[in-house]
Amino acid sequence: TVDLSYGKEEFSVLTTDMSFDYIKINALYHT
């Protein structure tokens, strides 16, 4: 269960990073 929890957290961080990059790129593109 510990490994599963860690993996979930890692995935969440990765998704947040990707979303942030996407928003940043979008903002640059629209400016």
SULCOR-V674616 format. One record per residue. SS is DSSP state (H for helix, E for strand, L for the rest). PHI is phi in radians with two decimals (* if undefined). D_FIRST is the distance of its C-alpha to the first C-alpha in whole Angstrom. Layout:
ss: <SS,SS>
phi: <PHI,PHI>
d_first: <D_FIRST,D_FIRST>
This chain:
ss: <L,H,H,H,H,H,H,H,H,H,H,H,H,H,H,H,H,H,H,H,H,H,H,H,H,H,H,H,H,H,L>
phi: <*,-1.13,-1.07,-1.09,-1.07,-1.08,-1.07,-1.12,-1.12,-1.04,-1.11,-1.09,-1.11,-1.08,-1.09,-1.11,-1.05,-1.10,-1.10,-1.10,-1.06,-1.09,-1.15,-1.08,-1.12,-1.07,-1.09,-1.11,-1.16,-1.45,-1.38>
d_first: <0,4,5,5,6,9,10,11,12,14,15,17,19,20,21,23,24,26,27,29,30,32,33,35,36,37,39,41,42,43,45>
